[in-house]
Amino acid sequence: MFLTALVFALVGAAAQMVDGTLGMGFGVTSATLLTLLGYSAVAASAGTHAAKMGTTLVSGLSHWRAGNVDWRVMVAIGVPGALGGFLGAVVLTAVASSASRLWMATILFVLGIVIIARFGFGKSLFPAIRARTRHLWPVGLLGGLVDATGGGGWGPVATPSLLILTRHEPHRVVGTVSAAEFLVAVSASLGFLFGAGDTGVPWLAGAGLVVGGAVVAPLAARLAHRAPTDILGVCVGGMVLVSNLAVIAKTLGVPGELAGIAVVGIVLGTATLALQLRRTRRAEMVSVD
């Protein structure tokens, strides 16, 4: 039992390091791991959100102390995000187990594409427009719904959206999104308890995730200004694609050979893109010197 908790603590630490610097990744990474370990979609999402109540509280406070939070924007996306998280949790608990597992893996796979597009190619699925703070509520509502039904997704929806819709620097967006995620996590957890009770929640996994995540959250908040977010984002996106492709292929009965070819293609593509970004970064550093 101790070894299991330690493994999840390490996973939580790694996921929070990614989340604290990218503004996304904890939920997607954790839910993907729990799904691969055989947990149902409801249990994976519930366990992830139970853990995020602790990690997002520490992360939000850390970003606040680092001066990375816009409280007006946080409320504008956090309140509708909490509503979306509660509704998404209730909906997920009402879906059949096999269908919910495929649904979650599909959402996570799409979010992996979103992450790679954002950090590997600088592309967003949202139009390049500016919005007033009071008009940001659809971002929060959609992010909360996706987050609860997919086990993760608040960051991949909210972070790119705010980078486009506001004039904030990336570290300010990351901090605001991280602070608002606490409201979403609490609301989604209440939704899971309302819809399914606590019988399917992997509490040991959740405890390990929250301990590991809480330990590194302050460090991640400080690194938000300096981490190589493009390379890190591409690697996280590739991991999410590979992991959830395996779940989708198994659920749909896709032949192992075809699934293997697809996995190899994703791994090679992700590695090539990461190396290209690294070379570009080095070239830029040399030109500055």
C-alpha contacts under 8 A as a table, 3 or more apart, distances in Angstrom:
res1	aa1	res2	aa2	distance
1	M	4	T	5.12
1	M	5	A	6.26
2	F	5	A	5.13
2	F	6	L	6.11
3	L	6	L	4.97
3	L	7	V	6.22
4	T	7	V	5.18
4	T	8	F	6.42
4	T	205	A	7.68
5	A	8	F	5.21
5	A	9	A	6.08
5	A	204	L	6.33
5	A	205	A	6.30
5	A	207	A	7.32
5	A	208	G	4.83
6	L	9	A	4.92
6	L	10	L	6.29
6	L	208	G	6.41
7	V	10	L	5.24
7	V	11	V	6.31
7	V	208	G	7.46
8	F	11	V	4.88
8	F	12	G	5.93
8	F	205	A	5.86
8	F	206	G	7.84
8	F	208	G	4.72
8	F	209	L	5.22
8	F	212	G	7.51
9	A	12	G	4.95
9	A	13	A	6.12
9	A	207	A	7.81
9	A	208	G	4.16
9	A	209	L	4.81
9	A	210	V	7.10
9	A	211	V	5.87
9	A	212	G	4.11
9	A	213	G	7.19
10	L	13	A	5.04
10	L	14	A	6.25
10	L	208	G	7.87
10	L	209	L	7.53
10	L	212	G	5.75
11	V	14	A	5.17
11	V	15	A	6.00
11	V	30	S	7.47
11	V	209	L	6.55
11	V	212	G	7.15
12	G	15	A	5.05
12	G	16	Q	5.95
12	G	26	F	7.50
12	G	30	S	7.28
12	G	208	G	6.92
12	G	209	L	4.05
12	G	210	V	6.36
12	G	211	V	7.29
12	G	212	G	4.70
12	G	213	G	4.65
13	A	16	Q	5.21
13	A	17	M	6.14
13	A	209	L	7.22
13	A	211	V	7.86
13	A	212	G	4.21
13	A	213	G	4.34
13	A	214	A	7.49
13	A	215	V	6.98
13	A	216	V	5.83
14	A	17	M	5.13
14	A	18	V	6.40
14	A	212	G	7.91
14	A	213	G	7.47
15	A	18	V	5.19
15	A	19	D	6.09
15	A	25	G	6.23
15	A	26	F	4.62
15	A	27	G	7.95
15	A	29	T	6.20
15	A	30	S	7.07
15	A	213	G	7.06
16	Q	19	D	4.78
16	Q	20	G	5.71
16	Q	25	G	7.50
16	Q	26	F	5.51
16	Q	55	T	7.54
16	Q	212	G	7.92
16	Q	213	G	4.95
16	Q	214	A	7.82
16	Q	216	V	6.73
16	Q	217	A	6.20
16	Q	220	A	7.32
17	M	20	G	5.29
17	M	21	T	6.36
17	M	213	G	7.59
17	M	216	V	6.37
17	M	217	A	6.72
17	M	219	L	7.81
17	M	220	A	5.17
18	V	21	T	5.47
18	V	22	L	5.84
18	V	23	G	7.67
18	V	24	M	7.03
18	V	25	G	5.92
18	V	26	F	6.98
18	V	220	A	7.69
18	V	232	L	7.45
18	V	233	G	7.98
19	D	22	L	5.22
19	D	23	G	4.92
19	D	24	M	4.47
19	D	25	G	4.75
19	D	26	F	5.27
19	D	155	G	7.96
19	D	220	A	7.91
20	G	23	G	5.58
20	G	24	M	7.35
20	G	59	S	7.03
20	G	174	V	7.26
20	G	175	G	7.87
20	G	178	S	7.39
20	G	217	A	6.49
20	G	220	A	4.79
20	G	221	A	5.53
20	G	223	L	7.98
20	G	224	A	6.61
21	T	24	M	7.98
21	T	171	H	7.93
21	T	174	V	7.23
21	T	220	A	5.73
21	T	221	A	6.60
21	T	223	L	6.29
21	T	224	A	4.32
21	T	225	H	7.81
21	T	227	A	6.62
21	T	229	T	6.86
22	L	25	G	7.33
22	L	174	V	6.66
22	L	224	A	7.27
22	L	229	T	6.08
22	L	233	G	6.92
23	G	155	G	5.57
23	G	156	P	7.82
23	G	159	T	6.13
23	G	173	V	7.65
23	G	174	V	4.42
23	G	175	G	7.26
23	G	177	V	6.57
23	G	178	S	6.40
24	M	27	G	7.70
24	M	28	V	7.92
24	M	153	G	7.59
24	M	154	W	7.22
24	M	155	G	3.99
24	M	156	P	5.64
24	M	159	T	7.25
25	G	28	V	5.20
25	G	29	T	5.70
25	G	152	G	7.71
25	G	153	G	7.96
25	G	155	G	6.86
25	G	156	P	7.64
25	G	236	V	7.35
26	F	29	T	5.32
26	F	30	S	5.95
26	F	152	G	7.39
27	G	30	S	5.21
27	G	31	A	5.79
27	G	48	T	6.11
27	G	49	H	7.55
27	G	52	K	7.68
27	G	147	D	7.72
27	G	151	G	6.02
27	G	152	G	3.99
27	G	153	G	6.75
27	G	154	W	7.95
28	V	31	A	5.39
28	V	32	T	6.00
28	V	108	L	6.48
28	V	150	G	7.95
28	V	151	G	6.47
28	V	152	G	4.38
28	V	153	G	6.34
28	V	240	V	7.27
29	T	32	T	5.23
29	T	33	L	6.29
29	T	152	G	7.85
29	T	236	V	7.99
29	T	240	V	6.88
30	S	33	L	5.17
30	S	34	L	6.26
30	S	44	A	7.95
30	S	48	T	6.13
30	S	209	L	7.92
31	A	34	L	5.17
31	A	35	T	6.04
31	A	44	A	5.30
31	A	45	S	5.96
31	A	48	T	6.05
31	A	150	G	7.95
31	A	151	G	5.25
31	A	152	G	6.60
32	T	35	T	5.17
32	T	36	L	6.21
32	T	44	A	7.98
32	T	105	A	7.70
32	T	108	L	7.61
32	T	240	V	7.01
32	T	243	S	6.70
32	T	244	N	6.73
33	L	36	L	5.16
33	L	37	L	6.27
34	L	37	L	5.05
34	L	38	G	6.63
34	L	39	Y	5.63
34	L	44	A	5.30
35	T	38	G	5.31
35	T	39	Y	5.08
35	T	40	S	6.50
35	T	41	A	6.65
35	T	44	A	6.00
35	T	101	R	7.83
35	T	247	V	7.92
36	L	39	Y	7.31
36	L	243	S	7.38
36	L	247	V	7.09
39	Y	43	A	5.90
39	Y	44	A	5.76
40	S	43	A	5.14
40	S	44	A	6.01
40	S	97	S	6.64
40	S	100	S	7.98
40	S	101	R	6.38
41	A	44	A	5.13
41	A	45	S	6.09
41	A	97	S	7.02
41	A	100	S	5.70
41	A	101	R	4.80
41	A	104	M	6.39
41	A	151	G	7.59
42	V	45	S	5.32
42	V	46	A	5.89
42	V	92	L	6.52
42	V	93	T	6.03
42	V	97	S	7.91
42	V	100	S	7.50
42	V	192	F	7.85
42	V	200	G	7.41
43	A	46	A	5.05
43	A	47	G	5.85
43	A	200	G	5.23
43	A	201	V	5.00
43	A	202	P	6.40
44	A	47	G	5.27
44	A	48	T	6.10
44	A	151	G	6.58
44	A	201	V	7.62
44	A	202	P	7.59
45	S	48	T	5.09
45	S	49	H	6.17
45	S	148	A	6.56
45	S	149	T	7.39
45	S	150	G	6.97
45	S	151	G	3.99
45	S	152	G	7.39
46	A	49	H	5.24
46	A	50	A	6.08
46	A	151	G	7.49
46	A	188	A	7.86
46	A	189	S	6.26
46	A	192	F	6.22
46	A	201	V	5.83
46	A	202	P	7.88
47	G	50	A	5.09
47	G	51	A	6.26
47	G	201	V	5.44
47	G	202	P	5.47
47	G	203	W	6.56
47	G	205	A	6.96
47	G	206	G	5.12
48	T	51	A	5.20
48	T	52	K	6.15
48	T	151	G	6.64
48	T	152	G	7.92
48	T	206	G	6.34
48	T	209	L	7.92
49	H	52	K	4.78
49	H	53	M	6.34
49	H	148	A	8.00
49	H	151	G	7.57
49	H	185	A	5.11
49	H	186	V	7.38
49	H	188	A	6.74
49	H	189	S	5.84
50	A	53	M	5.54
50	A	54	G	7.57
50	A	185	A	7.06
50	A	186	V	7.63
50	A	189	S	6.01
50	A	206	G	6.14
51	A	54	G	5.72
51	A	55	T	6.46
51	A	206	G	4.78
51	A	207	A	6.43
51	A	209	L	5.83
51	A	210	V	4.66
52	K	55	T	4.84
52	K	56	T	5.35
52	K	57	L	7.85
52	K	182	F	7.05
52	K	185	A	5.84
52	K	210	V	6.65
53	M	56	T	5.71
53	M	57	L	6.25
53	M	182	F	5.80
53	M	185	A	5.39
53	M	186	V	5.79
54	G	57	L	5.33
54	G	58	V	6.46
54	G	210	V	5.71
54	G	214	A	6.85
55	T	58	V	5.31
55	T	59	S	5.91
55	T	210	V	5.50
55	T	211	V	7.85
55	T	213	G	5.42
55	T	214	A	4.95
55	T	217	A	7.11
56	T	59	S	4.81
56	T	60	G	5.67
56	T	178	S	6.25
56	T	179	A	6.53
56	T	181	E	6.20
56	T	182	F	4.95
56	T	185	A	7.89
57	L	60	G	5.21
57	L	61	L	6.22
57	L	179	A	7.08
57	L	182	F	5.71
58	V	61	L	5.25
58	V	62	S	6.08
58	V	214	A	5.97
58	V	217	A	6.40
58	V	218	P	7.42
59	S	62	S	5.01
59	S	63	H	6.14
59	S	178	S	6.48
59	S	179	A	6.93
59	S	214	A	7.31
59	S	217	A	5.04
59	S	218	P	6.48
59	S	221	A	7.00
60	G	63	H	5.18
60	G	64	W	6.10
60	G	175	G	6.70
60	G	176	T	7.69
60	G	178	S	5.48
60	G	179	A	3.92
60	G	180	A	7.62
60	G	182	F	7.49
61	L	64	W	4.95
61	L	65	R	6.21
61	L	179	A	7.25
62	S	65	R	5.20
62	S	66	A	6.24
62	S	217	A	6.98
62	S	218	P	5.18
62	S	221	A	6.04
63	H	66	A	4.89
63	H	67	G	6.19
63	H	68	N	5.10
63	H	69	V	6.31
63	H	175	G	5.08
63	H	176	T	7.84
63	H	178	S	7.79
63	H	179	A	7.51
63	H	218	P	7.69
63	H	221	A	5.44
63	H	222	R	7.88
64	W	67	G	5.04
64	W	68	N	5.63
64	W	69	V	5.34
64	W	175	G	7.18
64	W	179	A	7.95
65	R	68	N	7.61
66	A	221	A	7.08
66	A	222	R	6.93
67	G	172	R	7.75
68	N	171	H	6.17
68	N	172	R	4.37
68	N	173	V	7.38
68	N	174	V	7.42
68	N	175	G	4.73
68	N	176	T	6.61
69	V	74	M	7.44
69	V	172	R	5.83
69	V	173	V	7.42
69	V	175	G	5.00
69	V	176	T	4.44
69	V	179	A	7.21
70	D	73	V	5.57
70	D	74	M	6.11
70	D	172	R	7.14
70	D	175	G	7.97
70	D	176	T	5.71
71	W	74	M	4.76
71	W	75	V	6.17
71	W	176	T	7.17
72	R	75	V	5.40
72	R	76	A	6.22
72	R	133	T	7.27
73	V	76	A	4.87
73	V	77	I	6.27
73	V	133	T	5.94
73	V	136	L	7.81
73	V	176	T	7.13
74	M	77	I	5.55
74	M	78	G	5.52
74	M	176	T	5.49
74	M	177	V	6.82
74	M	179	A	6.82
74	M	180	A	5.24
75	V	78	G	4.93
75	V	79	V	5.80
75	V	180	A	7.05
76	A	79	V	6.35
76	A	80	P	7.33
76	A	133	T	6.52
76	A	134	R	6.20
76	A	136	L	6.19
76	A	137	W	5.77
76	A	140	G	7.55
77	I	80	P	5.82
77	I	81	G	5.83
77	I	136	L	6.16
77	I	137	W	5.22
77	I	138	P	7.77
77	I	139	V	6.46
77	I	140	G	4.16
77	I	141	L	7.36
77	I	180	A	6.93
78	G	81	G	4.82
78	G	82	A	6.04
78	G	140	G	6.04
78	G	180	A	4.58
78	G	181	E	6.77
78	G	183	L	6.00
78	G	184	V	6.68
79	V	82	A	5.18
79	V	83	L	6.59
79	V	140	G	7.38
79	V	183	L	7.11
79	V	184	V	7.93
80	P	83	L	5.00
80	P	84	G	6.19
80	P	137	W	5.89
80	P	138	P	7.53
80	P	140	G	5.23
80	P	141	L	4.75
80	P	144	G	7.55
81	G	84	G	5.02
81	G	85	G	6.02
81	G	137	W	7.85
81	G	139	V	7.81
81	G	140	G	4.12
81	G	141	L	4.51
81	G	142	L	7.16
81	G	143	G	6.17
81	G	144	G	4.32
81	G	145	L	7.46
81	G	180	A	7.98
81	G	181	E	7.96
81	G	183	L	7.44
81	G	184	V	5.56
82	A	85	G	5.02
82	A	86	F	6.27
82	A	140	G	7.89
82	A	141	L	7.54
82	A	144	G	6.18
82	A	183	L	5.51
82	A	184	V	4.17
82	A	185	A	7.49
82	A	186	V	7.63
82	A	187	S	5.20
82	A	188	A	7.01
83	L	86	F	5.32
83	L	87	L	6.31
83	L	141	L	6.75
83	L	144	G	7.08
83	L	184	V	7.67
83	L	187	S	7.04
84	G	87	L	5.20
84	G	88	G	5.92
84	G	140	G	7.55
84	G	141	L	4.83
84	G	142	L	6.63
84	G	143	G	7.29
84	G	144	G	4.31
84	G	145	L	4.43
84	G	148	A	7.89
84	G	184	V	7.84
85	G	88	G	5.13
85	G	89	A	6.13
85	G	141	L	7.83
85	G	143	G	7.96
85	G	144	G	4.18
85	G	145	L	5.09
85	G	146	V	7.77
85	G	147	D	6.61
85	G	148	A	5.18
85	G	184	V	5.56
85	G	185	A	7.31
85	G	187	S	5.92
85	G	188	A	4.50
85	G	191	G	7.48
86	F	89	A	5.27
86	F	90	V	6.37
86	F	144	G	7.84
86	F	145	L	7.83
86	F	148	A	7.47
86	F	184	V	7.84
86	F	187	S	5.14
86	F	188	A	4.42
86	F	189	S	7.47
86	F	190	L	6.79
86	F	191	G	4.55
86	F	192	F	7.70
87	L	90	V	5.24
87	L	91	V	6.20
87	L	145	L	6.80
87	L	188	A	7.70
87	L	191	G	6.85
88	G	91	V	5.09
88	G	92	L	6.14
88	G	144	G	7.25
88	G	145	L	4.72
88	G	146	V	7.14
88	G	147	D	7.72
88	G	148	A	5.02
88	G	149	T	5.23
88	G	188	A	7.38
88	G	191	G	7.81
89	A	92	L	5.18
89	A	93	T	6.33
89	A	145	L	7.92
89	A	148	A	5.15
89	A	149	T	6.10
89	A	188	A	5.61
89	A	189	S	7.57
89	A	191	G	5.05
89	A	192	F	5.28
89	A	195	G	7.37
90	V	93	T	5.38
90	V	94	A	6.60
90	V	191	G	5.37
90	V	192	F	6.12
90	V	194	F	7.20
90	V	195	G	5.16
91	V	94	A	5.29
91	V	95	V	6.73
91	V	149	T	7.48
92	L	95	V	5.38
92	L	100	S	6.66
92	L	148	A	7.67
92	L	149	T	5.59
93	T	96	A	7.95
93	T	192	F	6.91
93	T	195	G	5.73
93	T	196	A	6.11
94	A	195	G	7.38
95	V	99	A	6.65
95	V	100	S	5.79
96	A	99	A	5.35
96	A	100	S	5.97
97	S	100	S	5.20
97	S	101	R	6.19
98	S	101	R	5.22
98	S	102	L	6.45
98	S	251	T	7.77
99	A	102	L	5.30
99	A	103	W	6.04
100	S	103	W	4.83
100	S	104	M	6.00
101	R	104	M	5.29
101	R	105	A	6.25
102	L	105	A	5.18
102	L	106	T	6.07
102	L	247	V	7.47
102	L	248	I	6.06
102	L	251	T	6.63
103	W	106	T	5.21
103	W	107	I	6.26
103	W	149	T	7.99
103	W	150	G	7.31
104	M	107	I	5.18
104	M	108	L	6.13
104	M	149	T	6.50
104	M	150	G	4.43
104	M	151	G	6.85
105	A	108	L	5.12
105	A	109	F	6.02
105	A	150	G	7.30
105	A	244	N	5.14
105	A	245	L	7.47
105	A	247	V	6.46
105	A	248	I	6.23
106	T	109	F	5.03
106	T	110	V	6.26
106	T	244	N	7.21
106	T	248	I	7.02
107	I	110	V	5.18
107	I	111	L	6.20
107	I	146	V	7.72
107	I	150	G	5.61
108	L	111	L	4.93
108	L	112	G	6.18
108	L	150	G	6.18
108	L	151	G	7.94
108	L	152	G	7.26
108	L	153	G	7.47
108	L	240	V	6.90
108	L	241	L	7.66
108	L	244	N	6.71
109	F	112	G	5.03
109	F	113	I	6.60
109	F	240	V	6.39
109	F	241	L	5.12
109	F	244	N	5.72
109	F	245	L	6.87
110	V	113	I	5.12
110	V	114	V	6.36
110	V	241	L	7.97
111	L	114	V	4.82
111	L	115	I	6.14
111	L	153	G	6.77
111	L	156	P	6.42
111	L	237	G	7.80
112	G	115	I	5.12
112	G	116	I	6.32
112	G	236	V	7.71
112	G	237	G	4.41
112	G	238	G	6.70
112	G	239	M	7.96
112	G	240	V	5.35
112	G	241	L	5.40
113	I	116	I	5.22
113	I	117	A	6.04
113	I	237	G	6.58
113	I	241	L	7.26
114	V	117	A	5.13
114	V	118	R	6.06
114	V	124	S	7.42
114	V	125	L	7.64
114	V	156	P	6.85
114	V	237	G	7.88
115	I	118	R	5.12
115	I	119	F	6.16
115	I	120	G	7.90
115	I	156	P	6.44
115	I	233	G	6.37
115	I	234	V	6.88
115	I	236	V	7.81
115	I	237	G	5.34
116	I	119	F	5.37
116	I	120	G	5.08
116	I	121	F	7.15
116	I	233	G	6.55
116	I	234	V	4.94
116	I	237	G	5.26
116	I	238	G	7.30
117	A	120	G	5.45
117	A	121	F	5.16
117	A	122	G	6.22
117	A	123	K	5.25
117	A	124	S	6.75
118	R	121	F	5.94
118	R	122	G	4.69
118	R	123	K	4.90
118	R	124	S	5.74
118	R	160	P	7.21
119	F	122	G	5.49
119	F	123	K	7.69
119	F	229	T	7.17
119	F	230	D	4.60
119	F	231	I	7.31
119	F	233	G	5.50
119	F	234	V	6.03
120	G	230	D	6.04
120	G	231	I	7.33
120	G	233	G	7.37
120	G	234	V	5.68
120	G	273	L	6.94
120	G	274	A	7.72
120	G	277	L	7.52
124	S	127	P	7.54
124	S	160	P	6.59
124	S	161	S	7.97
126	F	160	P	7.97
126	F	161	S	6.59
126	F	164	I	7.47
127	P	164	I	7.57
128	A	164	I	5.68
128	A	165	L	7.12
129	I	164	I	6.53
129	I	165	L	5.70
130	R	164	I	6.92
130	R	165	L	4.38
130	R	166	T	5.87
130	R	167	R	7.90
131	A	135	H	6.15
131	A	136	L	6.87
131	A	165	L	5.33
131	A	166	T	6.58
132	R	135	H	5.36
132	R	136	L	6.95
132	R	166	T	7.98
133	T	136	L	5.53
134	R	137	W	6.79
135	H	138	P	7.40
136	L	139	V	5.63
136	L	140	G	7.00
137	W	140	G	5.16
137	W	141	L	6.21
138	P	141	L	5.04
138	P	142	L	5.99
139	V	142	L	5.41
139	V	143	G	5.95
139	V	157	V	7.23
139	V	158	A	6.09
139	V	161	S	6.98
140	G	143	G	5.07
140	G	144	G	6.04
140	G	158	A	6.81
141	L	144	G	5.26
141	L	145	L	6.31
142	L	145	L	5.19
142	L	146	V	6.16
142	L	157	V	7.57
143	G	146	V	5.28
143	G	147	D	5.89
143	G	153	G	6.43
143	G	154	W	4.65
143	G	155	G	7.59
143	G	157	V	5.34
143	G	158	A	6.03
144	G	147	D	5.04
144	G	148	A	6.25
144	G	153	G	7.85
144	G	154	W	6.03
144	G	184	V	6.19
145	L	148	A	5.53
145	L	149	T	6.24
146	V	149	T	5.35
146	V	150	G	5.65
146	V	151	G	7.88
146	V	152	G	7.08
146	V	153	G	5.61
146	V	154	W	6.85
147	D	150	G	5.39
147	D	151	G	5.53
147	D	152	G	4.32
147	D	153	G	4.28
147	D	154	W	4.98
148	A	151	G	5.30
148	A	152	G	6.58
148	A	153	G	7.91
148	A	188	A	6.12
149	T	152	G	7.78
150	G	153	G	6.66
152	G	155	G	7.85
153	G	156	P	5.22
153	G	157	V	6.07
154	W	157	V	5.45
154	W	158	A	5.81
154	W	181	E	7.10
155	G	158	A	5.13
155	G	159	T	5.30
155	G	160	P	7.99
155	G	177	V	6.83
155	G	178	S	7.82
156	P	159	T	5.91
156	P	160	P	6.56
157	V	160	P	6.27
157	V	161	S	6.35
158	A	161	S	5.16
158	A	162	L	6.12
158	A	177	V	6.62
159	T	162	L	5.37
159	T	163	L	6.22
159	T	173	V	6.45
159	T	174	V	6.52
159	T	177	V	6.41
160	P	163	L	5.06
160	P	164	I	6.39
161	S	164	I	5.27
161	S	165	L	5.93
162	L	165	L	4.87
162	L	166	T	5.37
162	L	168	H	7.93
162	L	173	V	6.45
163	L	166	T	5.88
163	L	167	R	7.12
163	L	168	H	6.90
163	L	169	E	7.68
163	L	170	P	6.72
163	L	173	V	6.65
164	I	167	R	7.64
168	H	172	R	5.92
168	H	173	V	6.18
169	E	172	R	5.30
169	E	173	V	6.43
170	P	173	V	5.09
170	P	174	V	6.15
171	H	174	V	5.04
171	H	175	G	6.17
171	H	224	A	5.73
171	H	225	H	5.99
172	R	175	G	5.21
172	R	176	T	6.19
173	V	176	T	5.17
173	V	177	V	6.06
174	V	177	V	5.27
174	V	178	S	6.06
174	V	224	A	7.74
175	G	178	S	5.12
175	G	179	A	6.19
175	G	221	A	7.59
176	T	179	A	5.21
176	T	180	A	6.24
177	V	180	A	5.21
177	V	181	E	6.15
178	S	181	E	5.18
178	S	182	F	7.24
179	A	182	F	5.92
179	A	183	L	7.98
180	A	183	L	5.68
180	A	184	V	6.91
181	E	184	V	4.96
181	E	185	A	6.06
182	F	185	A	5.13
182	F	186	V	6.26
183	L	186	V	5.36
183	L	187	S	6.18
184	V	187	S	5.21
184	V	188	A	5.96
185	A	188	A	5.21
185	A	189	S	6.06
186	V	189	S	5.21
186	V	190	L	6.33
187	S	190	L	5.15
187	S	191	G	6.26
188	A	191	G	4.85
188	A	192	F	6.30
189	S	192	F	5.14
189	S	193	L	6.29
190	L	193	L	5.10
190	L	194	F	6.05
191	G	194	F	5.00
191	G	195	G	6.02
192	F	195	G	5.06
192	F	196	A	5.71
192	F	197	G	6.62
192	F	198	D	7.86
193	L	196	A	5.49
193	L	197	G	4.17
193	L	198	D	5.80
194	F	197	G	5.94
196	A	199	T	7.35
196	A	200	G	7.59
197	G	200	G	7.51
198	D	201	V	5.46
202	P	205	A	5.51
202	P	206	G	6.22
203	W	206	G	4.92
203	W	207	A	6.00
204	L	207	A	5.12
204	L	208	G	6.30
205	A	208	G	5.19
205	A	209	L	6.18
206	G	209	L	5.10
206	G	210	V	6.15
207	A	210	V	5.28
207	A	211	V	6.21
208	G	211	V	5.32
208	G	212	G	6.24
209	L	212	G	5.39
209	L	213	G	5.94
210	V	213	G	5.04
210	V	214	A	5.81
211	V	214	A	5.26
211	V	215	V	6.30
212	G	215	V	5.38
212	G	216	V	6.79
213	G	216	V	5.62
213	G	217	A	5.98
214	A	217	A	5.24
214	A	218	P	7.82
215	V	218	P	7.30
216	V	219	L	5.33
216	V	220	A	6.14
217	A	220	A	5.08
217	A	221	A	6.25
218	P	221	A	5.21
218	P	222	R	6.58
219	L	222	R	5.24
219	L	223	L	6.29
220	A	223	L	5.00
220	A	224	A	6.20
221	A	224	A	5.32
222	R	225	H	6.77
223	L	226	R	5.27
223	L	227	A	5.62
224	A	227	A	5.98
228	P	231	I	5.92
228	P	232	L	6.32
229	T	232	L	5.05
229	T	233	G	5.69
230	D	233	G	5.17
230	D	234	V	6.30
230	D	277	L	7.34
231	I	234	V	5.26
231	I	235	C	6.34
231	I	274	A	5.40
231	I	277	L	6.42
231	I	278	R	7.03
232	L	235	C	5.24
232	L	236	V	6.21
233	G	236	V	5.16
233	G	237	G	6.05
234	V	237	G	5.05
234	V	238	G	6.13
234	V	270	T	6.64
234	V	273	L	7.55
234	V	274	A	6.43
235	C	238	G	5.13
235	C	239	M	6.23
235	C	270	T	6.64
235	C	271	A	7.69
235	C	274	A	7.08
236	V	239	M	5.12
236	V	240	V	6.24
237	G	240	V	5.14
237	G	241	L	6.23
238	G	241	L	5.09
238	G	242	V	6.21
238	G	266	I	6.71
238	G	267	V	6.71
238	G	270	T	5.68
239	M	242	V	5.31
239	M	243	S	6.09
240	V	243	S	5.32
240	V	244	N	6.08
241	L	244	N	5.53
241	L	245	L	5.87
241	L	266	I	7.46
242	V	245	L	5.20
242	V	246	A	6.42
242	V	263	V	5.70
242	V	266	I	6.80
242	V	267	V	7.45
243	S	246	A	5.44
243	S	247	V	6.80
244	N	247	V	4.97
244	N	248	I	6.15
245	L	248	I	5.05
245	L	249	A	5.98
245	L	259	A	7.62
245	L	263	V	7.48
246	A	249	A	5.20
246	A	250	K	6.14
246	A	259	A	7.04
246	A	263	V	7.99
247	V	250	K	5.21
247	V	251	T	6.09
248	I	251	T	5.15
248	I	252	L	6.09
249	A	252	L	5.28
249	A	253	G	5.82
249	A	254	V	4.83
249	A	255	P	7.63
249	A	256	G	7.92
249	A	259	A	6.36
250	K	253	G	5.10
250	K	254	V	6.30
251	T	254	V	7.89
254	V	258	L	7.05
254	V	259	A	6.68
255	P	258	L	5.60
255	P	259	A	6.44
256	G	259	A	5.07
256	G	260	G	5.92
257	E	260	G	5.05
257	E	261	I	6.28
258	L	261	I	5.20
258	L	262	A	6.31
259	A	262	A	5.13
259	A	263	V	6.17
260	G	263	V	5.06
260	G	264	V	6.19
261	I	264	V	5.20
261	I	265	G	6.16
262	A	265	G	5.06
262	A	266	I	6.27
263	V	266	I	5.17
263	V	267	V	6.19
264	V	267	V	5.10
264	V	268	L	6.10
265	G	268	L	5.26
265	G	269	G	5.99
266	I	269	G	5.07
266	I	270	T	5.95
267	V	270	T	5.20
267	V	271	A	6.09
268	L	271	A	5.15
268	L	272	T	6.04
269	G	272	T	5.17
269	G	273	L	6.19
270	T	273	L	5.20
270	T	274	A	6.13
271	A	274	A	5.12
271	A	275	L	6.15
272	T	275	L	5.23
272	T	276	Q	6.16
273	L	276	Q	5.03
273	L	277	L	6.20
274	A	277	L	5.14
274	A	278	R	6.18
275	L	278	R	4.95
275	L	279	R	6.20
276	Q	279	R	5.14
276	Q	280	T	6.18
277	L	280	T	5.02
277	L	281	R	6.09
278	R	281	R	5.07
278	R	282	R	6.22
279	R	282	R	5.12
279	R	283	A	6.10
280	T	283	A	5.08
280	T	284	E	6.19
281	R	284	E	5.17
281	R	285	M	6.29
282	R	285	M	5.05
282	R	286	V	6.23
283	A	286	V	5.13
283	A	287	S	6.20
284	E	287	S	5.13
284	E	288	V	6.24
285	M	288	V	5.19
285	M	289	D	6.31
286	V	289	D	5.11
